[in-house]
Amino acid sequence: MILTRLTHYWWTYVLRGILAIAFGMVAAGRPRLTVEALTVAFGAYALADGLFLFGCAIGEWRHVNDPWLMLLEGIIGVLIGAIVTLYAPALTGLGLSICVAGWSLAIGVFETATTILLRREAEGKLWLLTTGIAAIAFAVLLVFLMCFPATEAFVLRWLIATYAIVFGVLLMGSGISLHELLMDLELGVIGD
């Protein structure tokens, strides 16, 4: 089942969370960080995140009934990360905001869909659902703020930084929750 294979990759959620928190701390801790530097940092994070997901999906292709969500989430992360990293000098604050909002919306949809697929397999998926909903809400907020051209770049930087840290904590919580589910599966507390 999906849950059995997903729990074996609990550590990728924790690692992705650590990377997100690191990105958020770089964005928040560098007040003079340029849009270009922030763009490259986000691109590197999205690329690494996508590569983790893509690798997990490909590695478990024959063992998972429905690996498409993880694969698509990984492909989107790799594509957005590569595009943002390669074209960073050409992106403006608006371009970065559009890329971050698109990536966040895609991640939110895929994390929420994964939670829905897992709804019958085990309890305790609140972290996964919260991660998905938070990503969607952030994307909507970012798109809303883009409607106001007077929004200062530092406001967007702080918003992106804060979200990255919150998203990282949620990913780490998801990873820990998946690890606990793995332990329950191995002990036979819950079935496959």
C-alpha atoms as an extended CHARMM CRD file, in Angstrom:
* protein
*
       192  EXT
         1         1  MET       CA              0.0000000000        0.0000000000        0.0000000000  PROA      1               0.0000000000
         2         2  ILE       CA              0.9280000000        3.6330000000       -0.3040000000  PROA      2               0.0000000000
         3         3  LEU       CA              1.3110000000        4.0770000000        3.4380000000  PROA      3               0.0000000000
         4         4  THR       CA              3.8230000000        1.2500000000        3.7700000000  PROA      4               0.0000000000
         5         5  ARG       CA              6.1090000000        2.6900000000        1.1020000000  PROA      5               0.0000000000
         6         6  LEU       CA              5.6180000000        6.3050000000        2.1630000000  PROA      6               0.0000000000
         7         7  THR       CA              6.6130000000        5.5000000000        5.7320000000  PROA      7               0.0000000000
         8         8  HSD       CA              9.9300000000        4.0630000000        4.5230000000  PROA      8               0.0000000000
         9         9  TYR       CA             10.7600000000        7.5260000000        3.1940000000  PROA      9               0.0000000000
        10        10  TRP       CA              9.8800000000        9.3850000000        6.3930000000  PROA      10              0.0000000000
        11        11  TRP       CA             13.4390000000       10.7100000000        6.5220000000  PROA      11              0.0000000000
        12        12  THR       CA             12.9810000000       12.5910000000        3.2250000000  PROA      12              0.0000000000
        13        13  TYR       CA             10.2380000000       14.6720000000        4.8330000000  PROA      13              0.0000000000
        14        14  VAL       CA             12.5440000000       15.4890000000        7.7310000000  PROA      14              0.0000000000
        15        15  LEU       CA             15.4190000000       16.3620000000        5.3760000000  PROA      15              0.0000000000
        16        16  ARG       CA             13.1410000000       18.4690000000        3.1580000000  PROA      16              0.0000000000
        17        17  GLY       CA             11.9610000000       20.2400000000        6.3190000000  PROA      17              0.0000000000
        18        18  ILE       CA             15.5300000000       20.9820000000        7.3740000000  PROA      18              0.0000000000
        19        19  LEU       CA             16.2810000000       22.3630000000        3.8880000000  PROA      19              0.0000000000
        20        20  ALA       CA             13.1400000000       24.5360000000        3.9830000000  PROA      20              0.0000000000
        21        21  ILE       CA             14.0490000000       25.9090000000        7.4110000000  PROA      21              0.0000000000
        22        22  ALA       CA             17.5930000000       26.6210000000        6.2100000000  PROA      22              0.0000000000
        23        23  PHE       CA             16.2130000000       28.4790000000        3.1760000000  PROA      23              0.0000000000
        24        24  GLY       CA             13.8490000000       30.4530000000        5.4200000000  PROA      24              0.0000000000
        25        25  MET       CA             16.6590000000       31.3710000000        7.7950000000  PROA      25              0.0000000000
        26        26  VAL       CA             18.8610000000       32.5330000000        4.9160000000  PROA      26              0.0000000000
        27        27  ALA       CA             15.9970000000       34.6380000000        3.5520000000  PROA      27              0.0000000000
        28        28  ALA       CA             15.1600000000       36.1040000000        6.9730000000  PROA      28              0.0000000000
        29        29  GLY       CA             18.6940000000       36.4600000000        8.2880000000  PROA      29              0.0000000000
        30        30  ARG       CA             20.1350000000       38.4330000000        5.4030000000  PROA      30              0.0000000000
        31        31  PRO       CA             18.4390000000       41.8370000000        5.3490000000  PROA      31              0.0000000000
        32        32  ARG       CA             20.4260000000       42.9910000000        2.3330000000  PROA      32              0.0000000000
        33        33  LEU       CA             19.7770000000       39.8180000000        0.3880000000  PROA      33              0.0000000000
        34        34  THR       CA             19.0670000000       40.7410000000       -3.2120000000  PROA      34              0.0000000000
        35        35  VAL       CA             16.1680000000       39.3620000000       -5.1960000000  PROA      35              0.0000000000
        36        36  GLU       CA             18.6930000000       37.5070000000       -7.3520000000  PROA      36              0.0000000000
        37        37  ALA       CA             20.3210000000       35.8020000000       -4.3590000000  PROA      37              0.0000000000
        38        38  LEU       CA             16.9340000000       34.9240000000       -2.8590000000  PROA      38              0.0000000000
        39        39  THR       CA             15.8530000000       33.5450000000       -6.2310000000  PROA      39              0.0000000000
        40        40  VAL       CA             18.9370000000       31.3420000000       -6.5080000000  PROA      40              0.0000000000
        41        41  ALA       CA             18.4440000000       30.1080000000       -2.9280000000  PROA      41              0.0000000000
        42        42  PHE       CA             14.8000000000       29.2560000000       -3.6260000000  PROA      42              0.0000000000
        43        43  GLY       CA             15.7240000000       27.5830000000       -6.9190000000  PROA      43              0.0000000000
        44        44  ALA       CA             18.3350000000       25.4370000000       -5.1920000000  PROA      44              0.0000000000
        45        45  TYR       CA             15.8300000000       24.4490000000       -2.5060000000  PROA      45              0.0000000000
        46        46  ALA       CA             13.0520000000       23.6060000000       -5.0040000000  PROA      46              0.0000000000
        47        47  LEU       CA             15.5030000000       21.6190000000       -7.1200000000  PROA      47              0.0000000000
        48        48  ALA       CA             16.7890000000       19.6010000000       -4.1410000000  PROA      48              0.0000000000
        49        49  ASP       CA             13.2450000000       19.0320000000       -2.8780000000  PROA      49              0.0000000000
        50        50  GLY       CA             12.1170000000       17.8650000000       -6.3130000000  PROA      50              0.0000000000
        51        51  LEU       CA             15.1070000000       15.5500000000       -6.7060000000  PROA      51              0.0000000000
        52        52  PHE       CA             14.3380000000       13.8650000000       -3.3650000000  PROA      52              0.0000000000
        53        53  LEU       CA             10.7250000000       13.2810000000       -4.3620000000  PROA      53              0.0000000000
        54        54  PHE       CA             11.6010000000       12.1740000000       -7.8870000000  PROA      54              0.0000000000
        55        55  GLY       CA             14.1980000000        9.7310000000       -6.5630000000  PROA      55              0.0000000000
        56        56  CYS       CA             11.7770000000        8.2590000000       -4.0390000000  PROA      56              0.0000000000
        57        57  ALA       CA              9.0600000000        7.8280000000       -6.6610000000  PROA      57              0.0000000000
        58        58  ILE       CA             11.3830000000        6.1560000000       -9.1650000000  PROA      58              0.0000000000
        59        59  GLY       CA             12.9830000000        3.9880000000       -6.4900000000  PROA      59              0.0000000000
        60        60  GLU       CA              9.6440000000        2.5970000000       -5.3990000000  PROA      60              0.0000000000
        61        61  TRP       CA              7.9280000000        2.5150000000       -8.7900000000  PROA      61              0.0000000000
        62        62  ARG       CA              7.2090000000       -1.2340000000       -8.8210000000  PROA      62              0.0000000000
        63        63  HSD       CA              6.2460000000       -1.3900000000       -5.1470000000  PROA      63              0.0000000000
        64        64  VAL       CA              3.6850000000        1.4010000000       -4.9670000000  PROA      64              0.0000000000
        65        65  ASN       CA              0.2360000000        1.1610000000       -6.4800000000  PROA      65              0.0000000000
        66        66  ASP       CA              0.0680000000        4.8290000000       -7.3230000000  PROA      66              0.0000000000
        67        67  PRO       CA              3.4830000000        6.5770000000       -7.4290000000  PROA      67              0.0000000000
        68        68  TRP       CA              2.2380000000        9.3460000000       -9.7160000000  PROA      68              0.0000000000
        69        69  LEU       CA              1.6160000000       11.9730000000       -7.0550000000  PROA      69              0.0000000000
        70        70  MET       CA              5.1330000000       11.7710000000       -5.6760000000  PROA      70              0.0000000000
        71        71  LEU       CA              6.5920000000       11.6380000000       -9.1880000000  PROA      71              0.0000000000
        72        72  LEU       CA              4.6300000000       14.6810000000      -10.3830000000  PROA      72              0.0000000000
        73        73  GLU       CA              5.4840000000       16.6150000000       -7.2250000000  PROA      73              0.0000000000
        74        74  GLY       CA              9.1470000000       15.8020000000       -7.8230000000  PROA      74              0.0000000000
        75        75  ILE       CA              9.0260000000       16.7670000000      -11.5020000000  PROA      75              0.0000000000
        76        76  ILE       CA              7.4090000000       20.1110000000      -10.6920000000  PROA      76              0.0000000000
        77        77  GLY       CA             10.0380000000       20.8040000000       -8.0240000000  PROA      77              0.0000000000
        78        78  VAL       CA             12.8660000000       19.9290000000      -10.4190000000  PROA      78              0.0000000000
        79        79  LEU       CA             11.3920000000       22.0170000000      -13.2570000000  PROA      79              0.0000000000
        80        80  ILE       CA             10.6860000000       25.0880000000      -11.1400000000  PROA      80              0.0000000000
        81        81  GLY       CA             14.0240000000       24.7550000000       -9.3470000000  PROA      81              0.0000000000
        82        82  ALA       CA             15.9490000000       24.4310000000      -12.6080000000  PROA      82              0.0000000000
        83        83  ILE       CA             14.1020000000       27.2930000000      -14.3070000000  PROA      83              0.0000000000
        84        84  VAL       CA             14.4840000000       29.6190000000      -11.3230000000  PROA      84              0.0000000000
        85        85  THR       CA             18.1560000000       28.7580000000      -10.8270000000  PROA      85              0.0000000000
        86        86  LEU       CA             19.0970000000       29.0600000000      -14.5050000000  PROA      86              0.0000000000
        87        87  TYR       CA             17.1530000000       32.2610000000      -15.1380000000  PROA      87              0.0000000000
        88        88  ALA       CA             17.6240000000       33.9000000000      -11.7200000000  PROA      88              0.0000000000
        89        89  PRO       CA             19.3020000000       37.0770000000      -12.9820000000  PROA      89              0.0000000000
        90        90  ALA       CA             16.3300000000       37.7600000000      -15.2400000000  PROA      90              0.0000000000
        91        91  LEU       CA             13.6670000000       37.2870000000      -12.5750000000  PROA      91              0.0000000000
        92        92  THR       CA             12.2640000000       40.2520000000      -10.7030000000  PROA      92              0.0000000000
        93        93  GLY       CA             10.5660000000       40.1730000000       -7.3350000000  PROA      93              0.0000000000
        94        94  LEU       CA              7.2990000000       39.5500000000       -9.1680000000  PROA      94              0.0000000000
        95        95  GLY       CA              8.8380000000       36.6850000000      -11.1400000000  PROA      95              0.0000000000
        96        96  LEU       CA             10.1380000000       35.0980000000       -7.9480000000  PROA      96              0.0000000000
        97        97  SER       CA              6.7320000000       35.5070000000       -6.3070000000  PROA      97              0.0000000000
        98        98  ILE       CA              5.0110000000       33.8300000000       -9.2550000000  PROA      98              0.0000000000
        99        99  CYS       CA              7.4500000000       30.9030000000       -9.1810000000  PROA      99              0.0000000000
       100       100  VAL       CA              7.1520000000       30.4650000000       -5.4100000000  PROA      100             0.0000000000
       101       101  ALA       CA              3.3470000000       30.6950000000       -5.5510000000  PROA      101             0.0000000000
       102       102  GLY       CA              3.1480000000       28.1490000000       -8.3910000000  PROA      102             0.0000000000
       103       103  TRP       CA              5.4870000000       25.7550000000       -6.6340000000  PROA      103             0.0000000000
       104       104  SER       CA              3.6640000000       26.1400000000       -3.3220000000  PROA      104             0.0000000000
       105       105  LEU       CA              0.2700000000       25.5600000000       -4.9220000000  PROA      105             0.0000000000
       106       106  ALA       CA              1.5000000000       22.3990000000       -6.6690000000  PROA      106             0.0000000000
       107       107  ILE       CA              3.1050000000       21.0630000000       -3.4750000000  PROA      107             0.0000000000
       108       108  GLY       CA             -0.0610000000       21.8160000000       -1.5140000000  PROA      108             0.0000000000
       109       109  VAL       CA             -2.3050000000       20.0390000000       -3.9990000000  PROA      109             0.0000000000
       110       110  PHE       CA             -0.0630000000       16.9570000000       -4.1040000000  PROA      110             0.0000000000
       111       111  GLU       CA              0.3940000000       16.7510000000       -0.3150000000  PROA      111             0.0000000000
       112       112  THR       CA             -3.3680000000       17.1260000000        0.2130000000  PROA      112             0.0000000000
       113       113  ALA       CA             -4.1080000000       14.4990000000       -2.4580000000  PROA      113             0.0000000000
       114       114  THR       CA             -1.6470000000       12.1100000000       -0.8000000000  PROA      114             0.0000000000
       115       115  THR       CA             -3.4110000000       12.6110000000        2.5220000000  PROA      115             0.0000000000
       116       116  ILE       CA             -6.7700000000       11.8840000000        0.8880000000  PROA      116             0.0000000000
       117       117  LEU       CA             -5.3780000000        8.6680000000       -0.6280000000  PROA      117             0.0000000000
       118       118  LEU       CA             -4.0840000000        7.6230000000        2.7940000000  PROA      118             0.0000000000
       119       119  ARG       CA             -7.2840000000        8.4290000000        4.6750000000  PROA      119             0.0000000000
       120       120  ARG       CA             -8.3170000000        4.7620000000        4.9890000000  PROA      120             0.0000000000
       121       121  GLU       CA             -4.9010000000        3.3250000000        5.7630000000  PROA      121             0.0000000000
       122       122  ALA       CA             -4.0650000000        4.9170000000        9.1210000000  PROA      122             0.0000000000
       123       123  GLU       CA             -4.8690000000        7.6550000000       11.5450000000  PROA      123             0.0000000000
       124       124  GLY       CA             -2.5150000000       10.5130000000       12.3850000000  PROA      124             0.0000000000
       125       125  LYS       CA             -2.0210000000       12.1100000000        8.9920000000  PROA      125             0.0000000000
       126       126  LEU       CA             -2.8450000000       15.5620000000       10.3150000000  PROA      126             0.0000000000
       127       127  TRP       CA              0.7160000000       16.7700000000        9.6480000000  PROA      127             0.0000000000
       128       128  LEU       CA              0.4960000000       15.8380000000        5.9740000000  PROA      128             0.0000000000
       129       129  LEU       CA             -2.8910000000       17.4910000000        5.5840000000  PROA      129             0.0000000000
       130       130  THR       CA             -1.7690000000       20.6150000000        7.4330000000  PROA      130             0.0000000000
       131       131  THR       CA              1.3310000000       20.8340000000        5.2130000000  PROA      131             0.0000000000
       132       132  GLY       CA             -0.8190000000       20.6780000000        2.0750000000  PROA      132             0.0000000000
       133       133  ILE       CA             -3.3780000000       23.1990000000        3.2750000000  PROA      133             0.0000000000
       134       134  ALA       CA             -0.6790000000       25.6070000000        4.4890000000  PROA      134             0.0000000000
       135       135  ALA       CA              1.0620000000       25.4370000000        1.1010000000  PROA      135             0.0000000000
       136       136  ILE       CA             -2.1740000000       26.1950000000       -0.7550000000  PROA      136             0.0000000000
       137       137  ALA       CA             -3.0550000000       29.0370000000        1.6300000000  PROA      137             0.0000000000
       138       138  PHE       CA              0.4160000000       30.5510000000        1.2210000000  PROA      138             0.0000000000
       139       139  ALA       CA              0.1420000000       30.4000000000       -2.5780000000  PROA      139             0.0000000000
       140       140  VAL       CA             -3.2280000000       32.1600000000       -2.4560000000  PROA      140             0.0000000000
       141       141  LEU       CA             -1.8660000000       34.8380000000       -0.0840000000  PROA      141             0.0000000000
       142       142  LEU       CA              1.1660000000       35.4030000000       -2.2850000000  PROA      142             0.0000000000
       143       143  VAL       CA             -0.9940000000       35.7600000000       -5.4080000000  PROA      143             0.0000000000
       144       144  PHE       CA             -3.2250000000       38.2000000000       -3.5160000000  PROA      144             0.0000000000
       145       145  LEU       CA             -0.2250000000       40.3020000000       -2.4720000000  PROA      145             0.0000000000
       146       146  MET       CA              1.0440000000       40.3350000000       -6.0580000000  PROA      146             0.0000000000
       147       147  CYS       CA             -2.1130000000       42.2750000000       -6.9510000000  PROA      147             0.0000000000
       148       148  PHE       CA             -0.6760000000       45.2180000000       -5.0230000000  PROA      148             0.0000000000
       149       149  PRO       CA              2.4120000000       46.5030000000       -6.8230000000  PROA      149             0.0000000000
       150       150  ALA       CA              3.2600000000       48.7550000000       -3.8890000000  PROA      150             0.0000000000
       151       151  THR       CA              3.9980000000       45.7220000000       -1.7290000000  PROA      151             0.0000000000
       152       152  GLU       CA              7.5970000000       46.1990000000       -0.7580000000  PROA      152             0.0000000000
       153       153  ALA       CA             10.1820000000       43.5770000000       -1.6190000000  PROA      153             0.0000000000
       154       154  PHE       CA             11.1300000000       43.1850000000        2.0420000000  PROA      154             0.0000000000
       155       155  VAL       CA              7.5150000000       42.2890000000        2.9050000000  PROA      155             0.0000000000
       156       156  LEU       CA              7.5350000000       39.5520000000        0.2850000000  PROA      156             0.0000000000
       157       157  ARG       CA             10.9600000000       38.3770000000        1.4760000000  PROA      157             0.0000000000
       158       158  TRP       CA              9.7660000000       38.1270000000        5.0730000000  PROA      158             0.0000000000
       159       159  LEU       CA              6.5690000000       36.3940000000        4.0030000000  PROA      159             0.0000000000
       160       160  ILE       CA              8.5310000000       33.8480000000        1.9590000000  PROA      160             0.0000000000
       161       161  ALA       CA             11.0340000000       33.3580000000        4.7910000000  PROA      161             0.0000000000
       162       162  THR       CA              8.3200000000       32.8800000000        7.4030000000  PROA      162             0.0000000000
       163       163  TYR       CA              6.4490000000       30.4410000000        5.2160000000  PROA      163             0.0000000000
       164       164  ALA       CA              9.6200000000       28.4540000000        4.4690000000  PROA      164             0.0000000000
       165       165  ILE       CA             10.2900000000       28.0230000000        8.1790000000  PROA      165             0.0000000000
       166       166  VAL       CA              6.6650000000       27.0570000000        8.9630000000  PROA      166             0.0000000000
       167       167  PHE       CA              6.6000000000       24.7050000000        5.9530000000  PROA      167             0.0000000000
       168       168  GLY       CA              9.8600000000       23.1490000000        7.1430000000  PROA      168             0.0000000000
       169       169  VAL       CA              8.4470000000       22.5330000000       10.6120000000  PROA      169             0.0000000000
       170       170  LEU       CA              5.3250000000       20.9760000000        9.0740000000  PROA      170             0.0000000000
       171       171  LEU       CA              7.4300000000       18.7410000000        6.8140000000  PROA      171             0.0000000000
       172       172  MET       CA              9.5100000000       17.6380000000        9.7840000000  PROA      172             0.0000000000
       173       173  GLY       CA              6.3160000000       16.9200000000       11.7310000000  PROA      173             0.0000000000
       174       174  SER       CA              5.0460000000       14.8920000000        8.7720000000  PROA      174             0.0000000000
       175       175  GLY       CA              8.2940000000       12.9330000000        8.7090000000  PROA      175             0.0000000000
       176       176  ILE       CA              8.1400000000       12.1870000000       12.4170000000  PROA      176             0.0000000000
       177       177  SER       CA              4.4870000000       11.1590000000       12.0880000000  PROA      177             0.0000000000
       178       178  LEU       CA              5.3760000000        8.8440000000        9.1920000000  PROA      178             0.0000000000
       179       179  HSD       CA              8.2260000000        7.3730000000       11.2400000000  PROA      179             0.0000000000
       180       180  GLU       CA              5.8030000000        6.6450000000       14.0750000000  PROA      180             0.0000000000
       181       181  LEU       CA              3.4450000000        4.9850000000       11.5900000000  PROA      181             0.0000000000
       182       182  LEU       CA              6.3670000000        2.8970000000       10.3060000000  PROA      182             0.0000000000
       183       183  MET       CA              7.1100000000        1.7360000000       13.8420000000  PROA      183             0.0000000000
       184       184  ASP       CA              3.4260000000        0.8280000000       14.3100000000  PROA      184             0.0000000000
       185       185  LEU       CA              3.4640000000       -1.1040000000       11.0210000000  PROA      185             0.0000000000
       186       186  GLU       CA              6.5860000000       -3.0060000000       12.0380000000  PROA      186             0.0000000000
       187       187  LEU       CA              5.1210000000       -3.8230000000       15.4540000000  PROA      187             0.0000000000
       188       188  GLY       CA              1.8430000000       -4.9110000000       13.8690000000  PROA      188             0.0000000000
       189       189  VAL       CA             -0.1960000000       -2.2660000000       15.7140000000  PROA      189             0.0000000000
       190       190  ILE       CA             -1.7650000000       -1.2760000000       12.3800000000  PROA      190             0.0000000000
       191       191  GLY       CA             -2.0620000000       -3.3440000000        9.2080000000  PROA      191             0.0000000000
       192       192  ASP       CA             -0.7300000000       -2.6570000000        5.7260000000  PROA      192             0.0000000000
